[in-house]
């Protein structure tokens, strides 16, 4: 749940890289001509016209991607704690910042 906004921001950035090409936009609208109502095609054309440029999305996409990786690493850390609790394994005491950082990096990787 926490990674959905970051994932959406990253997907908008990646999608805008590919959809900026006018040839791809024309192919998509031509493909939709038969099975889709004209109002949907007009809406998709409006989306194509309002694709943000790369400079405004690059920082946001980078932040979104980093947030996505951070939340995924937290999920792995919580999964590790959950499995230790289920199997009655005493977790290693991590009293220092070094141990916490090491655990975070391992779960991130």
C-alpha positions in Angstrom: 0.0 0.0 0.0 2.8 2.4 0.8 4.5 1.9 -2.5 1.5 2.5 -4.7 2.0 6.3 -5.0 5.7 5.9 -5.7 5.0 3.1 -8.3 2.4 5.3 -10.0 4.8 8.3 -10.2 7.5 6.1 -11.6 5.2 4.5 -14.2 4.0 7.9 -15.3 7.6 8.9 -15.9 8.5 5.7 -17.8 5.2 5.9 -19.8 5.8 9.5 -20.7 9.2 8.5 -22.2 7.6 6.1 -24.6 4.4 8.1 -25.2 6.1 11.3 -26.2 6.6 9.9 -29.7 3.9 11.1 -32.0 4.1 8.0 -34.1 3.2 5.8 -31.0 0.4 8.2 -30.1 -1.1 7.9 -33.6 -0.8 4.1 -33.6 -2.6 3.9 -30.3 -5.5 6.2 -31.4 -5.7 4.3 -34.8 -5.9 1.0 -32.9 -8.7 2.3 -30.7 -10.8 3.7 -33.6 -13.0 0.7 -34.0 -13.8 -0.8 -30.6 -13.9 2.4 -28.5 -16.3 5.3 -28.4 -15.0 8.7 -29.8 -15.3 10.3 -26.4 -12.7 7.8 -25.0 -10.4 8.5 -28.0 -10.8 12.3 -27.4 -9.9 11.8 -23.7 -6.8 9.7 -24.6 -5.7 12.4 -27.1 -6.1 15.1 -24.4 -3.9 12.9 -22.1 -1.3 12.7 -24.9 -1.3 16.5 -25.3 -0.8 17.1 -21.6 2.2 14.7 -21.1 4.6 16.6 -18.8 8.1 17.2 -20.0 11.0 15.1 -18.7 12.6 17.8 -16.5 9.7 18.2 -14.2 9.2 14.4 -13.8 12.8 13.3 -13.4 13.2 14.5 -9.8 9.7 13.2 -8.9 10.3 9.9 -10.6 13.7 9.5 -8.8 12.1 10.3 -5.4 9.2 7.9 -6.2 11.6 5.1 -7.2 13.7 5.5 -4.1 10.6 5.5 -2.0 9.5 2.4 -3.7 12.8 0.7 -2.9 12.7 1.9 0.7 9.2 0.5 1.2 10.1 -2.8 -0.4 13.1 -3.1 1.9 10.8 -2.4 4.9 8.5 -5.2 3.8 11.5 -7.6 3.7 12.6 -6.5 7.1 9.1 -7.1 8.6 8.9 -10.5 6.9 12.2 -11.4 8.5 11.0 -10.4 11.9 7.7 -12.2 11.4 9.5 -15.5 10.4 11.8 -15.2 13.4 8.8 -14.8 15.6 7.0 -17.8 14.1 10.1 -20.1 14.3 10.9 -18.9 17.8 14.3 -17.6 16.8 15.7 -15.0 19.1 16.6 -11.9 17.0 20.0 -10.6 17.2 20.2 -7.5 19.4 20.9 -4.5 17.3 21.6 -1.7 19.7 23.9 0.3 17.5 23.2 2.5 14.5 25.7 0.4 12.6 23.7 -2.8 13.2 20.4 -1.1 12.1 22.1 0.3 9.0 23.5 -3.1 8.1 20.1 -4.7 8.5 18.5 -2.0 6.4 21.1 -2.4 3.6 20.8 -6.2 3.6 17.0 -6.0 3.4 17.3 -3.3 0.7 19.5 -5.5 -1.4 
